[in-house]
Amino acid sequence: MGILNFSKANCKNCYKCLRACPVKAIKIKNEQAEIVEDLCIGCGQCLIICPQNARQIKSDLKDIKNAMKDRKRVLASVAPSYVGAFDMYDAGQIVTALKALGFDHVEETAIGAEVVASLYKEYVKEGEYKNLITSCCPSANYLVEKYFPNLSQYLIPVVSPMLAHGKILKHLYGMDSYVVFIGPCTAKKIESLNFQHKGTIDAVLTFEELTKWLEEENIILNDLKPQPFDQKSFKRGSSFPLEGGVISSFINDGEEGYEVLKVDGIEQCIKIFQSMENSTLERVCVEVNTCRGGCIGGPGMPKSEKDFYKGQKKVKEYTKNKEDFLRDRDIKSYDKINFSKKFIDRKIKKQKASEEEIQYILKKIGKYEPADELNCGGCGYNTCREKAQAVFEGMAELNMCLPFMRSKAERLTNVIFENSPNIIMLIDEEMRIKEFNPTAEKIFKIKADEIKDKPVSVILDESLFLRVKNSKKNLIGQKAFHPEYDVVLLQSILYLEKQNLLLAIMTNATNEEKHKKELKRVKENTIEAAQKVIEKQMRVAQEIASLLGETTAETKVILTKLKQIALEENGDIE
């Protein structure tokens, strides 16, 4: 499995994930959503928005437990946004909790952020770059590398705070140490596997995963006695999770000739990258975060902490009360550590469909002319043509067009309703007719327009309908003769609870009844004829038997006489 994906069989074809994904990295195949890793930027927004909670995120928890079991030195690097992720009266309670779980050493990732801020400041002072883009957010980095590769030259070539802190921890405690990053970001799981930094971060846990682990171990944060982190962090590094917290740590507006800009949310990131590509913006230093509001809005935040502004306030207060570090952190002791990072061109190459191919696909979903292209976005794509291109690429299916499928369903429903040989009626809770099909018009000899919204009692006895409504029990296949219409109807009345309606389906059984009567008459005539034949046969048999009896007697007499004569001639008679 990939790092991020959707659980199988949970998809309900709502396409919310696709609408939430601005880079359209989600493939719909056999009505199942699937994240395409080559296109994905790891932001995790699609997993947050899924109403079925169908997210499947690769967990490193088992590996972490095994490392503890093997008695490795397990170190925790905790993102400073943890303050807004957990319900605690003291920030130090997270340290106690992590050590109770088995971590040997616990520090804040803010320590790595301090180093990153210092290195960023150096690049600003050089002033050699036309533009500068912060590289703390891995999702923003992937967005540039894959979709705006020409801007990769402006990404400040410095590792993220997570990687910086991981390198420091390995430097201080040994390369055999097992470093675990704990934070609100799913993209960090992908970043930790990057070939450039292999072995720096051994495992990544989201705050949500940590919450579940604490619950499994029955550890309640507010019941714990707080203790300090194993190394002190300062205000500058701790402010990184806040919107604008990164850029304010190393540059002021106008400094070294750069205009300072900060954007959050993928849509805004895309807009500013487009402006930079078009050379609309020059000499700007931009802080980019794909999560709205910064890291506090990350997809790995616990679901129990839904109040974004509450979390933001807690992080601000925590940072505010931290000690200022007025001079850059002395990083000379880390001279042997390589904090640089290379960004590469990962441009997505797509085959563009021809106009003929686009038109062919559009026609298959009922778009025969521009007026048919609603561009409603229901399928997740902004325009019908964009959706057609996705179908061409194999990323989307034809039946994802909701207006088309609805129109198709309605057409089929109308065909059935209009052409059914059965009477179909819908009756509301007030016993008024809401729908009345052509067969009903023919049988009851009244037009739908004349009977709609009229009581059903106008054409039929309403007692059966009331019985079904009150009992909420369906009536199936009751036969009734209606002399006023000279019809026999096989009646079924169904109670539709959700719609609070009655559905009446009645089959005209008049011809069948006539056939049954005719068949009965034929049977009776046949029986009568058979009876007459039997009686006649009996009489003939009796007459034959009588004749046979008479001739038998006469024959006996004659034979007796012949016998006597024969005996007399032989002299045998005494």
C-alpha positions as CSV (number, residue, x, y, z in Angstrom):
1,M,0.0,0.0,0.0
2,G,1.0,3.6,-0.4
3,I,1.6,6.1,2.4
4,L,-1.8,7.7,1.9
5,N,-4.9,6.2,0.3
6,F,-8.6,5.3,0.8
7,S,-10.0,2.1,2.3
8,K,-11.5,-0.2,-0.2
9,A,-15.3,-0.6,-0.4
10,N,-16.0,2.6,1.6
11,C,-16.4,4.9,-1.3
12,K,-20.0,6.2,-1.8
13,N,-19.3,8.2,-5.1
14,C,-19.7,11.6,-3.5
15,Y,-16.5,12.9,-5.1
16,K,-15.8,15.2,-2.1
17,C,-12.2,14.1,-2.1
18,L,-11.8,14.9,-5.7
19,R,-13.3,18.4,-5.2
20,A,-11.0,19.0,-2.3
21,C,-7.9,18.0,-4.3
22,P,-6.7,21.0,-6.3
23,V,-4.1,18.9,-8.2
24,K,-6.7,16.2,-9.0
25,A,-4.4,13.4,-7.9
26,I,-7.4,11.0,-7.2
27,K,-8.4,8.4,-9.7
28,I,-11.9,6.9,-9.7
29,K,-11.9,3.4,-11.0
30,N,-14.8,1.0,-10.6
31,E,-16.5,3.6,-8.4
32,Q,-13.6,3.5,-5.9
33,A,-11.4,6.5,-5.1
34,E,-7.6,5.9,-5.3
35,I,-4.8,8.3,-4.7
36,V,-2.2,8.4,-7.5
37,E,1.2,8.8,-5.7
38,D,3.0,10.3,-8.7
39,L,0.5,13.2,-8.8
40,C,-0.1,13.5,-5.0
41,I,1.5,16.3,-2.9
42,G,0.7,14.6,0.4
43,C,-1.4,17.3,1.9
44,G,-4.0,14.9,3.2
45,Q,-6.9,17.2,2.7
46,C,-8.9,14.6,0.8
47,L,-8.6,12.3,3.8
48,I,-9.9,14.9,6.2
49,I,-12.9,15.7,4.1
50,C,-14.0,12.1,3.3
51,P,-17.5,11.7,5.0
52,Q,-17.0,7.9,5.2
53,N,-13.7,8.3,7.1
54,A,-12.2,5.9,4.5
55,R,-8.7,7.1,5.1
56,Q,-5.8,4.6,5.1
57,I,-2.5,6.1,6.4
58,K,0.6,4.0,6.8
59,S,1.4,3.7,10.4
60,D,4.9,3.4,11.9
61,L,3.6,2.6,15.3
62,K,4.5,-1.1,15.2
63,D,8.1,-0.3,14.1
64,I,8.4,2.2,17.0
65,K,7.2,-0.4,19.5
66,N,9.7,-2.9,18.1
67,A,12.5,-0.4,18.4
68,M,11.6,0.1,22.1
69,K,11.3,-3.6,22.6
70,D,14.8,-4.0,21.0
71,R,16.1,-1.5,23.6
72,K,17.1,1.1,21.0
73,R,17.6,4.7,22.1
74,V,14.2,6.1,20.9
75,L,14.0,9.9,20.6
76,A,10.9,12.0,20.1
77,S,10.9,15.2,18.1
78,V,7.5,16.9,18.9
79,A,6.2,19.6,16.6
80,P,5.3,22.8,18.6
81,S,1.7,22.7,17.4
82,Y,1.2,19.9,19.9
83,V,0.0,22.6,22.4
84,G,-3.1,23.1,20.3
85,A,-3.6,19.4,19.6
86,F,-4.1,18.0,23.1
87,D,-6.1,18.9,26.2
88,M,-3.5,19.7,28.9
89,Y,-3.2,22.2,31.6
90,D,0.6,22.2,31.2
91,A,2.6,21.7,28.1
92,G,5.1,19.5,30.0
93,Q,2.5,16.8,30.4
94,I,3.2,15.6,26.9
95,V,6.8,14.9,27.9
96,T,5.7,12.7,30.8
97,A,3.2,10.9,28.6
98,L,5.8,10.2,25.9
99,K,8.3,8.9,28.4
100,A,5.6,6.7,29.9
101,L,5.1,5.2,26.5
102,G,8.8,4.3,26.3
103,F,10.7,7.3,24.7
104,D,14.1,7.9,26.2
105,H,14.5,11.5,25.2
106,V,11.9,14.1,24.2
107,E,12.6,17.5,22.5
108,E,10.6,20.0,20.5
109,T,11.1,20.2,16.8
110,A,11.3,24.0,17.4
111,I,15.0,23.4,18.0
112,G,15.4,22.4,14.4
113,A,13.3,25.4,13.4
114,E,15.8,27.7,15.1
115,V,18.5,26.4,12.9
116,V,16.3,26.7,9.7
117,A,15.5,30.3,10.6
118,S,19.2,31.1,10.9
119,L,20.0,29.5,7.6
120,Y,17.1,31.2,5.9
121,K,18.4,34.5,7.1
122,E,21.7,33.9,5.5
123,Y,20.1,33.3,2.1
124,V,18.1,36.6,2.4
125,K,21.3,38.5,3.2
126,E,22.9,37.1,0.0
127,G,20.2,38.8,-2.0
128,E,21.2,36.9,-5.1
129,Y,17.8,35.3,-5.7
130,K,15.0,36.9,-7.8
131,N,12.5,35.4,-5.4
132,L,12.6,33.2,-2.3
133,I,10.1,30.5,-1.2
134,T,10.3,28.9,2.2
135,S,10.8,25.1,2.2
136,C,9.4,24.1,5.6
137,C,6.2,22.7,4.2
138,P,6.8,19.4,2.3
139,S,3.4,19.6,0.5
140,A,4.3,23.0,-0.8
141,N,7.7,21.7,-2.0
142,Y,6.0,18.8,-3.9
143,L,3.5,21.3,-5.4
144,V,6.4,23.3,-6.8
145,E,8.5,20.3,-7.9
146,K,5.6,18.5,-9.7
147,Y,3.4,21.4,-11.0
148,F,5.6,24.5,-11.0
149,P,9.1,23.0,-11.6
150,N,10.4,26.3,-13.0
151,L,10.1,27.7,-9.5
152,S,12.2,25.1,-7.9
153,Q,15.2,27.5,-8.2
154,Y,13.5,29.8,-5.7
155,L,12.9,27.2,-3.0
156,I,15.4,28.0,-0.2
157,P,17.6,24.9,-0.3
158,V,17.4,24.1,3.4
159,V,15.8,21.1,5.0
160,S,12.6,21.4,7.0
161,P,12.6,21.8,10.8
162,M,11.8,18.1,11.2
163,L,14.8,17.0,9.2
164,A,17.1,19.6,10.8
165,H,16.1,18.4,14.3
166,G,16.5,14.8,13.2
167,K,20.0,15.5,12.0
168,I,20.9,17.3,15.3
169,L,19.5,14.4,17.4
170,K,21.5,11.8,15.4
171,H,24.6,14.0,15.8
172,L,24.1,14.3,19.6
173,Y,22.9,10.9,20.5
174,G,24.4,8.7,17.8
175,M,23.4,7.5,14.3
176,D,22.0,4.3,15.8
177,S,19.4,6.4,17.7
178,Y,15.8,5.8,16.6
179,V,14.3,9.2,15.9
180,V,10.5,9.6,15.8
181,F,8.8,12.8,14.6
182,I,5.4,13.5,16.1
183,G,3.3,16.2,14.4
184,P,0.1,17.2,12.6
185,C,1.4,16.6,9.0
186,T,0.8,13.5,6.8
187,A,3.3,14.8,4.2
188,K,6.1,14.3,6.8
189,K,5.6,10.6,6.4
190,I,6.5,11.0,2.7
191,E,9.3,13.5,3.4
192,S,11.0,11.1,5.9
193,L,11.4,8.5,3.1
194,N,13.2,10.9,0.7
195,F,16.4,9.4,-0.6
196,Q,18.4,12.6,0.2
197,H,17.7,12.2,3.9
198,K,17.5,8.5,4.4
199,G,18.1,7.5,8.0
200,T,17.5,10.9,9.4
201,I,13.9,10.3,10.6
202,D,13.1,6.6,11.4
203,A,9.4,7.0,12.0
204,V,6.6,9.5,11.8
205,L,3.5,9.6,14.0
206,T,0.6,12.0,13.6
207,F,-1.0,13.6,16.6
208,E,-4.1,11.5,15.8
209,E,-2.0,8.3,16.0
210,L,-0.4,9.4,19.2
211,T,-3.9,10.1,20.7
212,K,-5.0,6.5,19.9
213,W,-1.8,5.1,21.4
214,L,-2.3,7.0,24.6
215,E,-5.9,5.7,24.8
216,E,-4.7,2.2,24.3
217,E,-2.2,2.6,27.2
218,N,-4.9,4.3,29.3
219,I,-2.7,7.4,29.7
220,I,-4.6,10.5,30.5
221,L,-2.6,13.7,30.0
222,N,-4.3,15.8,32.6
223,D,-3.6,13.1,35.2
224,L,0.2,13.4,34.7
225,K,2.7,15.5,36.5
226,P,4.5,17.8,33.9
227,Q,8.2,17.7,33.3
228,P,10.4,19.8,31.1
229,F,11.7,18.9,27.7
230,D,15.2,17.5,27.6
231,Q,16.5,20.5,25.7
232,K,15.1,24.1,25.8
233,S,13.5,25.7,22.8
234,F,12.8,29.4,22.2
235,K,10.0,31.7,20.9
236,R,11.3,32.0,17.3
237,G,11.3,28.2,16.6
238,S,8.1,27.6,18.5
239,S,6.2,30.1,16.3
240,F,6.7,28.1,13.1
241,P,3.2,26.4,13.2
242,L,1.4,29.8,13.2
243,E,0.5,31.6,10.0
244,G,3.4,33.9,9.2
245,G,5.4,32.4,12.0
246,V,8.2,31.1,9.7
247,I,8.8,34.3,7.7
248,S,8.7,36.6,10.7
249,S,11.5,34.5,12.2
250,F,14.1,35.6,9.6
251,I,13.0,38.6,7.6
252,N,11.1,41.9,7.9
253,D,9.2,43.4,5.0
254,G,11.5,45.3,2.7
255,E,14.6,43.8,4.2
256,E,17.3,43.2,1.6
257,G,14.9,44.5,-1.0
258,Y,12.4,41.6,-0.6
259,E,8.6,42.1,-0.2
260,V,7.3,39.7,2.4
261,L,4.3,37.6,1.5
262,K,2.6,34.8,3.4
263,V,-0.1,32.4,2.0
264,D,-1.9,29.4,3.3
265,G,-4.2,26.9,1.7
266,I,-3.3,25.1,-1.5
267,E,-5.5,27.3,-3.7
268,Q,-3.6,30.4,-2.6
269,C,-0.3,28.7,-3.0
270,I,-1.2,27.8,-6.6
271,K,-2.3,31.4,-7.3
272,I,1.0,32.9,-6.0
273,F,3.1,30.3,-7.9
274,Q,1.2,31.2,-11.1
275,S,1.9,34.9,-10.5
276,M,5.6,34.1,-10.0
277,E,5.7,32.0,-13.2
278,N,4.1,34.8,-15.1
279,S,6.7,37.2,-13.6
280,T,3.9,39.3,-12.1
281,L,5.8,39.0,-8.8
282,E,9.5,39.7,-8.4
283,R,11.8,40.3,-5.4
284,V,9.4,38.6,-3.1
285,C,10.1,36.3,-0.1
286,V,7.1,34.0,0.4
287,E,6.1,31.8,3.2
288,V,3.9,29.0,1.9
289,N,1.7,26.6,3.9
290,T,-0.7,24.2,2.1
291,C,-2.8,23.9,5.3
292,R,-5.1,26.8,6.1
293,G,-3.9,28.6,9.2
294,G,-0.6,26.9,9.1
295,C,0.4,23.6,10.7
296,I,-2.4,23.8,13.3
297,G,-4.8,23.0,10.4
298,G,-2.9,19.9,9.5
299,P,-4.6,16.6,8.6
300,G,-3.0,14.7,11.4
301,M,-4.5,16.7,14.2
302,P,-6.7,14.7,16.6
303,K,-10.3,14.6,15.5
304,S,-11.4,15.4,19.1
305,E,-9.8,18.9,18.7
306,K,-12.0,20.4,16.1
307,D,-11.8,24.0,17.3
308,F,-9.1,25.5,15.1
309,Y,-9.1,28.9,16.8
310,K,-8.9,27.4,20.2
311,G,-5.8,25.5,19.2
312,Q,-4.3,28.6,17.5
313,K,-4.9,30.6,20.6
314,K,-3.2,28.0,22.8
315,V,-0.1,27.9,20.6
316,K,0.1,31.7,20.5
317,E,-0.1,31.9,24.3
318,Y,2.5,29.1,24.7
319,T,4.9,30.9,22.3
320,K,4.3,34.3,23.8
321,N,5.4,33.0,27.2
322,K,8.6,31.5,25.9
323,E,11.9,33.1,26.3
324,D,13.2,35.3,23.5
325,F,16.5,34.4,21.8
326,L,17.6,37.8,20.5
327,R,20.6,36.5,18.6
328,D,20.7,33.7,16.1
329,R,21.2,30.3,17.7
330,D,24.9,29.4,17.7
331,I,25.0,26.7,15.1
332,K,28.8,26.4,14.9
333,S,28.6,23.2,16.9
334,Y,26.6,21.8,14.0
335,D,29.1,22.7,11.3
336,K,29.6,19.1,10.4
337,I,25.9,18.6,9.8
338,N,24.7,19.1,6.2
339,F,21.3,21.0,6.4
340,S,21.1,21.6,2.6
341,K,18.4,20.2,0.4
342,K,18.2,19.8,-3.4
343,F,14.9,20.3,-5.2
344,I,14.4,18.6,-8.5
345,D,12.1,18.8,-11.5
346,R,9.3,16.2,-11.0
347,K,7.1,17.6,-13.7
348,I,4.0,15.7,-14.4
349,K,3.8,14.8,-18.0
350,K,0.2,14.2,-19.3
351,Q,-1.0,13.4,-22.8
352,K,-3.5,16.0,-24.0
353,A,-6.6,14.7,-25.7
354,S,-7.4,16.1,-29.1
355,E,-10.5,18.2,-29.7
356,E,-12.1,15.3,-31.5
357,E,-11.4,13.0,-28.5
358,I,-12.8,15.6,-26.1
359,Q,-16.0,16.0,-28.2
360,Y,-16.4,12.2,-28.4
361,I,-16.3,11.9,-24.6
362,L,-18.5,14.8,-24.0
363,K,-21.2,13.4,-26.3
364,K,-21.1,10.1,-24.4
365,I,-22.2,12.0,-21.3
366,G,-24.9,13.9,-23.1
367,K,-22.9,17.1,-23.8
368,Y,-23.8,17.7,-27.5
369,E,-23.2,21.5,-27.5
370,P,-21.7,24.1,-25.2
371,A,-25.0,24.9,-23.6
372,D,-25.0,21.3,-22.3
373,E,-21.7,21.8,-20.4
374,L,-23.0,22.9,-17.0
375,N,-19.5,23.0,-15.4
376,C,-21.3,22.3,-12.1
377,G,-18.3,20.7,-10.5
378,G,-20.4,17.8,-9.1
379,C,-17.9,15.2,-10.4
380,G,-15.0,17.0,-8.7
381,Y,-13.6,18.7,-11.9
382,N,-14.1,22.4,-12.5
383,T,-15.4,22.0,-16.1
384,C,-16.9,19.3,-18.3
385,R,-14.0,19.6,-20.6
386,E,-11.5,19.1,-17.7
387,K,-13.5,16.0,-16.7
388,A,-13.4,14.7,-20.3
389,Q,-9.6,15.1,-20.3
390,A,-9.6,13.1,-17.0
391,V,-11.7,10.3,-18.7
392,F,-9.2,10.3,-21.6
393,E,-6.3,9.9,-19.1
394,G,-8.1,7.0,-17.3
395,M,-8.5,9.1,-14.1
396,A,-12.3,9.4,-14.2
397,E,-15.3,7.4,-15.4
398,L,-18.2,8.5,-17.6
399,N,-20.8,7.9,-15.0
400,M,-19.3,10.5,-12.7
401,C,-21.4,13.2,-14.4
402,L,-24.2,13.6,-11.9
403,P,-26.5,15.7,-14.0
404,F,-26.2,13.2,-16.9
405,M,-26.8,10.2,-14.6
406,R,-29.7,12.0,-13.0
407,S,-31.2,12.9,-16.4
408,K,-30.7,9.3,-17.6
409,A,-32.3,7.9,-14.4
410,E,-35.2,10.3,-14.8
411,R,-35.7,9.4,-18.4
412,L,-35.8,5.7,-17.5
413,T,-38.2,6.4,-14.6
414,N,-40.5,8.4,-16.9
415,V,-40.4,5.7,-19.5
416,I,-41.5,3.1,-16.9
417,F,-44.1,5.5,-15.4
418,E,-45.6,6.5,-18.7
419,N,-45.6,3.0,-20.3
420,S,-46.3,0.7,-17.5
421,P,-49.4,-1.5,-18.1
422,N,-50.1,-1.2,-14.4
423,I,-51.9,1.6,-12.6
424,I,-49.3,3.7,-10.6
425,M,-50.4,6.3,-8.1
426,L,-48.7,8.2,-5.3
427,I,-50.9,9.4,-2.5
428,D,-49.7,11.8,0.3
429,E,-50.5,11.6,4.0
430,E,-53.7,13.7,3.4
431,M,-55.0,11.0,1.0
432,R,-54.5,13.3,-2.0
433,I,-53.2,12.0,-5.3
434,K,-49.8,13.3,-6.2
435,E,-48.9,11.2,-9.3
436,F,-51.2,9.5,-11.7
437,N,-49.9,7.6,-14.8
438,P,-51.6,7.1,-18.2
439,T,-52.8,3.6,-17.4
440,A,-54.6,5.0,-14.4
441,E,-56.2,7.7,-16.6
442,K,-57.5,5.0,-19.0
443,I,-58.9,2.7,-16.3
444,F,-60.5,5.4,-14.1
445,K,-61.5,7.5,-17.1
446,I,-60.1,10.7,-15.7
447,K,-57.1,12.9,-16.7
448,A,-54.1,13.3,-14.4
449,D,-54.4,17.1,-14.4
450,E,-58.0,16.7,-13.2
451,I,-57.3,14.3,-10.4
452,K,-53.9,15.5,-9.1
453,D,-54.1,17.0,-5.6
454,K,-57.7,15.7,-5.3
455,P,-58.7,13.1,-2.6
456,V,-58.2,9.5,-3.7
457,S,-61.8,8.9,-2.5
458,V,-62.9,10.7,-5.7
459,I,-62.1,7.5,-7.6
460,L,-61.7,4.8,-5.0
461,D,-62.7,3.8,-1.5
462,E,-60.0,5.3,0.7
463,S,-60.4,2.8,3.5
464,L,-57.6,0.5,2.2
465,F,-55.2,3.4,1.9
466,L,-56.0,4.7,5.4
467,R,-55.4,1.2,6.8
468,V,-52.0,0.9,5.2
469,K,-51.1,4.5,6.3
470,N,-52.1,3.9,9.9
471,S,-50.7,0.3,10.3
472,K,-47.6,1.1,8.1
473,K,-48.0,-2.5,6.8
474,N,-48.0,-3.0,3.1
475,L,-51.0,-4.5,1.3
476,I,-50.0,-7.0,-1.4
477,G,-52.0,-8.5,-4.2
478,Q,-55.6,-8.0,-3.0
479,K,-58.2,-8.7,-5.7
480,A,-61.2,-6.4,-5.9
481,F,-64.0,-5.9,-8.4
482,H,-65.0,-2.3,-9.1
483,P,-68.4,-2.4,-10.8
484,E,-68.3,1.4,-11.5
485,Y,-65.3,0.8,-13.8
486,D,-66.2,-2.8,-14.7
487,V,-62.7,-3.9,-13.8
488,V,-61.1,-6.4,-11.5
489,L,-57.9,-5.0,-10.0
490,L,-55.1,-6.8,-8.3
491,Q,-54.2,-4.1,-5.7
492,S,-50.9,-3.5,-3.9
493,I,-50.5,-0.5,-1.6
494,L,-47.0,0.2,-0.2
495,Y,-46.1,2.6,2.6
496,L,-43.0,4.7,1.9
497,E,-41.9,5.7,5.3
498,K,-39.1,8.0,4.4
499,Q,-41.2,9.9,1.9
500,N,-44.4,9.6,4.0
501,L,-46.3,8.6,0.9
502,L,-48.4,5.7,-0.3
503,L,-47.5,3.9,-3.6
504,A,-50.4,2.2,-5.2
505,I,-49.7,-0.3,-8.0
506,M,-52.7,-2.0,-9.5
507,T,-52.9,-4.6,-12.2
508,N,-56.0,-4.9,-14.4
509,A,-57.0,-8.5,-14.0
510,T,-60.4,-8.2,-15.8
511,N,-59.4,-10.2,-18.8
512,E,-57.9,-12.9,-16.6
513,E,-61.2,-13.1,-14.7
514,K,-63.1,-13.3,-17.9
515,H,-60.8,-16.1,-19.1
516,K,-61.3,-17.9,-15.8
517,K,-65.1,-17.7,-16.2
518,E,-64.9,-18.9,-19.8
519,L,-62.6,-21.7,-18.7
520,K,-65.0,-22.6,-16.0
521,R,-67.9,-22.7,-18.4
522,V,-66.0,-24.9,-20.8
523,K,-65.0,-27.2,-18.0
524,E,-68.7,-27.5,-16.9
525,N,-69.8,-28.2,-20.5
526,T,-67.1,-30.8,-20.9
527,I,-68.1,-32.5,-17.7
528,E,-71.7,-32.5,-18.7
529,A,-70.9,-33.9,-22.2
530,A,-68.7,-36.5,-20.6
531,Q,-71.4,-37.5,-18.2
532,K,-73.9,-38.0,-21.1
533,V,-71.4,-40.2,-23.0
534,I,-70.8,-42.2,-19.9
535,E,-74.5,-42.7,-19.3
536,K,-75.0,-43.7,-23.0
537,Q,-72.2,-46.2,-22.8
538,M,-73.7,-47.7,-19.7
539,R,-77.1,-48.1,-21.4
540,V,-75.5,-49.7,-24.5
541,A,-73.5,-52.0,-22.2
542,Q,-76.6,-53.0,-20.4
543,E,-78.5,-53.7,-23.6
544,I,-75.6,-55.7,-25.0
545,A,-75.5,-57.7,-21.7
546,S,-79.2,-58.3,-21.9
547,L,-79.0,-59.6,-25.5
548,L,-76.0,-61.7,-24.6
549,G,-78.0,-63.3,-21.8
550,E,-81.0,-64.2,-24.0
551,T,-78.9,-65.7,-26.8
552,T,-76.9,-67.7,-24.2
553,A,-80.1,-69.2,-22.8
554,E,-81.4,-70.1,-26.3
555,T,-78.1,-71.7,-27.2
556,K,-78.1,-73.8,-24.0
557,V,-81.6,-75.2,-24.8
558,I,-80.6,-76.1,-28.4
559,L,-77.4,-77.7,-27.4
560,T,-79.2,-79.7,-24.7
561,K,-81.6,-81.0,-27.4
562,L,-78.8,-81.9,-29.7
563,K,-77.1,-83.8,-26.9
564,Q,-80.3,-85.8,-26.2
565,I,-80.7,-86.7,-29.9
566,A,-77.2,-87.8,-30.1
567,L,-77.5,-90.1,-27.1
568,E,-80.8,-91.7,-28.4
569,E,-79.1,-92.6,-31.6
570,N,-76.3,-94.4,-29.8
571,G,-78.7,-96.3,-27.6
572,D,-77.3,-94.9,-24.5
573,I,-80.5,-93.8,-23.1
574,E,-82.1,-96.3,-20.8
